[in-house]
Amino acid sequence: MNENLDIKNLFTKFIDNLSCPEGRLAAFERFEALGLPTRHHEDWKYTSLKSLQNNWHVKGMSKIPKTIISQDFIKIFSYNGVFDLEDIKLALSAYSIEILEAEAFFRNSKLQIQKTDPFWHLNHAFLNRGLFLKVLAKANIEIPIVVEHIVDSENVFANPVILIQMEEDSALNFCETFLSKERTWFNSSFSGFLSPFSRLNFYKFYQNSEISSQVDNNYFEQKDSSTLRMLSLGYGSQLLRSNIHVEILGKQANTDLRGLALLNNKREMDHNIEIHHVAPASTSRQLFKSILNGESHYVFKGNVRIEREAQLTDSDQLNKNLLIGRKARVDTRPQIDVFADDVKATHGSATGQMNPDEKFYLESRCISPGRAKKILCGGYAKEVLASLPINYLHQQAQDFIQRGLDV
């Protein structure tokens, strides 16, 4: 990094405006100790951080839209990484959800000390009015909660923080959408804690500008018989890195992670997945796909670690990539580390081009070449939606894919 990325000076200005800065100072010290990664770091071998070289600034709370409640969804807004917590508390007062104080996050020493990703600690060093939700036991929140992250000017460094605690036998549909039309840097984090028998359906939509940057850290802990379904959809940008780390700590827990990158021009996207099976008789599934046009670049790195005590684990990991552009490229590395002797674990990857016979078949039925390509890409892409609940978020995911295919 060059002199244009002066994070320490940026943090000094930020912390001067906050009371009780101790937790943030500790997080920044851990960030400095780790340092920003380079191409020499194995996890960042294929992804460059050059786009972060800029004169960033942090903006506070301003003109945040009020929460919208409709029959289909509850939409919450963050502007420049900041939430209007008073408005959110009022909007969610009719539901079985509590809003916790931000400082509660820093009391969770496990989250702070054991994480080794510098962007995670940087995110919490710049924590300013994060969103912390507790879904009460046995609550079934059927209406989806959608968080829309927006930045309102160029060169903004935004650090939204969301934490959700799912109490026993609770259920929630939740979605995050990231929007930016300028040169911005989202350094975001999400933490999800799933108590026994809880169920979380989680959607991520990345639709930032081509010149934006984002590093998005997602951390989950699952207890007995909990279910996590996550779908990650992205159009890519100058830098788009999605880190997903799942700790399966309870027996008979179920994890289903899916992702799709729809990239064109010189856009990039990087899915970095870690699933850690600690408890027995749990199940994990991964299906990540990409459709690459122009000179785009997609990176997939998936690792499943099955500990000795995690007997009877059933794990499957698959990455598929469809190259449309002649200069598009993929770097893929699926991995498994198995220390138990009674498990079922598979992993694989496939990269190729569109089947010319299938395309010719459609064209021979008076379908134009462009339309034929779109039909084949659509069928390939929508596989990631299989088995997901049919609701408002499912329709939004279909629309997201359709817009990506229209480009």
Disulfide bonds with the S-S distance in Angstrom:
none
